């Protein structure tokens, strides 16, 4: 789990989850001071975490990429914009 919320991080760790606590901010959300990583990223496939934009402005970019690597995931950037919060995403998969 990746979060900027210390309370959520603490609770998740108490339940055995591996948690990366990141700095708040650096995720755009129009009309608000900052967005959330949970609204700007989602699991795209077994080995891919999609991000709405690039992590270049995020102070924890390297820690995030290292955390993903530790969990066998690669980052896929859907746009060249700085990362932004879209509220969430549901990938649709069509099986043939």
N, C-alpha and C positions, 0 to 999 in steps of 0.2 A: 504494500500500500504506500502511496506517495501522498502526503498531505502537508499543509502549512498550519494545521490546527493542532496545537499541543495536546489538548484534551482528547481529541480523537486518536492521536498517535499513541498516547498513554494507554487508552482503553484497548486499542487494537493490539498493542504489545502485550498487555495482560492476558489477551486471548491467544497468544502465540503467533501473531502475524509478524512478518518482517516488515518494518516500517522505515521509510525515509522521510524525515522531517525536513521540509524545505522552507526557504524564506517566503514570506507572503509578498505579494506584489509581482510585478513584471509579467502579468497575464492580463491582457486587455479585456475589458468588458464595458462597452459604451454606457455612460450614465452612472458608473460606479468607480470607486477608487481603484479596485482591482478585481479580477476574476479568480476562478478556482481551477486548479489543475484537473480536477474531476470533470469539469465542463469543457475542457480543452483537449482531452485525450481519451482514447478508448481502444480496447483490444480489437484489432483488425483481423488477426488470424492467430494460430497457435504460437507463432514466433514473432509477431509484429504488433507493436503498439503505435497507433496513429496519433499524431499531434496535428492540431488545426493549423499550426504555423511553426516556424523555426524557434529553437530555444536560445538563439544567440544572445538575446538581451537578458536572459534569466541568470542570476548570479550562481545558481546551483546546477547549471547545465551539465557540467562534468559529473557531478554526483548523481544526477538523474540518469545519464547515459551509463554510468558504472552500475547503478542499481538494476537497470534493465538488463544489462549484460549478465550480471550475476544470476538473473532469473531466466536466462536464455531468450531474451527478447531484443529485437532491433527496433530503432525508431524509424518511422516513416512520416515525413513531413508532407501534409496535404497541400500546403501553399508555401509561398516564399515570404509571406507576411510574418511579423512577430506573432508568437502564440496568442490566441484569443479564445475566450470562453463562449461556447455556443449553447451551453446549458446541458448538453449531453447528446449522444448519438446512438443509434441502434443500427448496426450493420445488417443488411439484408443479404441472405445467402440463398441462392437458387441451386437446388440439387437436381441433377439430370439423371 
